[in-house]
Amino acid sequence: MTEQKGGTERMEKIVSLCKRRGFIFQSSEIYGGLNGCWDYGPLGTELKRNVKDFWWRRMVRERDDIVGMDGSILMNRQVWVASGHESTFSDPMVDCRNCKARLRADHLVEKNGKKQCPVCGSTDLTEPRAFNLMFKTYVGATEDESSITYLRPETAQAIFVQFRNILEVSRKKLPFGIAQIGKAFRNEINPRNYTFRSREFEQMELEYFCQPEDGFKLLEYWLQERLKFYDDIGIPKELIHVHRIPPEECAHYSKGTYDIEFQFPFGVQELEGVAYRTDYDLTQHQNASGKPLDYYDEETKRRFVPHVVEPSAGVDRTVLALICAAFAEETVAVDNGKAEVRTVLRFHPRMAPIKCGVFPLLKNNSQLVQKSREIADSLKPYMMVFYDESGAIGRRYRRQDEAGTPFGVTVDFDTLGENGSEKRDTVTLRDRDTMQQERVSIAELKDLLLDRIR
Ligand code: GAP
C-alpha cells in the first residue's frame, strides 16, 4: 500500500471538505465520537443513496436473472457456526507492551528485519493471537450462552440461508442471482483511513448461483461487469486496479478471487472482492440445518448443490472513492482579472448529490424569485434540486461547485422578457466543469437535465 505523493495533504483537504459541506461527520461527535463509526450528512446521504440505487438498477432492475432480498441483521447463531465465522472470522492481533496499542499483526511495520509498533516504534510486542471480529450480542432478556448471537459481519449469509425460499418463489433457473444491500459490522482492531475501514458499514452483495462447470467463466464475467459499473459511476479507469489473489492466499472456500482496488490518496486499497465461492456455503448450511439446499436441473436430470460467484462491494468505500476521485482544486480567473482557487467535486452527474442549483440573479426582485421557485418546484419530483438566493451569483456557483452540483440554472431579466420576447422564458444553464453557460428554454429544461443525469 504505497501512499500517493502528497496523499496525506490531499486526504486532509478531503476530510475537511466532507465535514464543512456535510458529507460525513464523526459518529456521536459531541461525546468525543465512537472510533470506526461515521454519520453521513445531507450531501453524503444523497451520494450514498445514488450509489446504492445505481447498483440496484444495474444488478436487479435491468436484469431478468437477478432478484433482490432484504435480510435481518440478527440471525440464528447457528448460521455463524455453520458458515465458519464463529470459529475462524478473526484477524491476528498483537499488543505493544510499550505504548499499549492494539495492532493487527499484518499491519506492523518492519525495520532492519524486526517488526515494530507503527505508533511508538517499539519492538516489544506480544505474540499474535486470533481476535474474532464479530460483535457479540444477546437476544431476549437473559444474557447467557443460549441467547448469544452476532451482528452480521457480511450480508451474504442471509442470501444462502434463504436460497430455497427464493428459488421457489422466483421460479428462476440456473444461472440466477440474489442481490442484497445492507449494514454489516466488524469489530476491526484498527479502524483507519477515514471511512475506509469502519466498524459499521454497508455492503452491496450479489450471490450468483450456477452450474459447477460455469464457475470460472462467471468469475471472469462478473469481474468485467463490475469494472464497467465503476466506469459508469465516473471513477477513472486509471485509478482502478485488478489484483488476482494468489491461490495460496484465497479464503479456504474460494477457488479464485479478484480484488478490485482503487488508488486512494493513502494507497491502493480494496473496493470490492469478486470470488468464486464454489458450493461451500450452501453445502455447509445444508449439512448443519438438515434442510435441502440443492437444485434439480430438469434438462440434465441432475440434482446438485449450486456453485456461486460473489461480487461483494462496500458502499462506504465506493462513496469515499467517488469523493477522492472527484476532488479537484484549480486556479481560475475571476471578474477583477485576478486568479482564485476553485474547489470542485467533479462527480458524474449520475452520482452527484444535488443535480441542479436554481438561482434568481437578484434576491430582492420578486419576479426573479417567483420564477426561480417555480422552476425549482417543477424539477423537484424528478431530481435533487437546491434553491439559493443569497450572495453574489459567483459565490453561489462556487458553493455548488464544492458540493459537486453539475448544473446551475440562473433566472435573469432575459427570462422575464425584459430584453425582448426572444429570450423570454429561457434561462442560463451553467456546466460545473467547463463553467460555460448555454441558454435553454424552461419548457425543455427538465428533459434536458434528465437526459444528462440518467
Ligand atoms: N461476503 C464477502 C465479504 O464480505 P469482504 O472482502 O470481507 O467479503 C466485501 O468484504 C467488501 O465489504 C469489501 O471489499 C469492502 O468494500 C467492504 N468492507 C469490508 N470490511 C469493511 C470495513 N471494515 N469497512 C468498510 N468496508 C468494508
Residues whose N, C-alpha, C, O or C-beta is under 5 A from the ligand:
A	BS01	GAP	P153 E154 A156 R186 T195 F196 R197 S198 F201 Q203 E270 L271 E272 G273 S312 A313 G314 R317
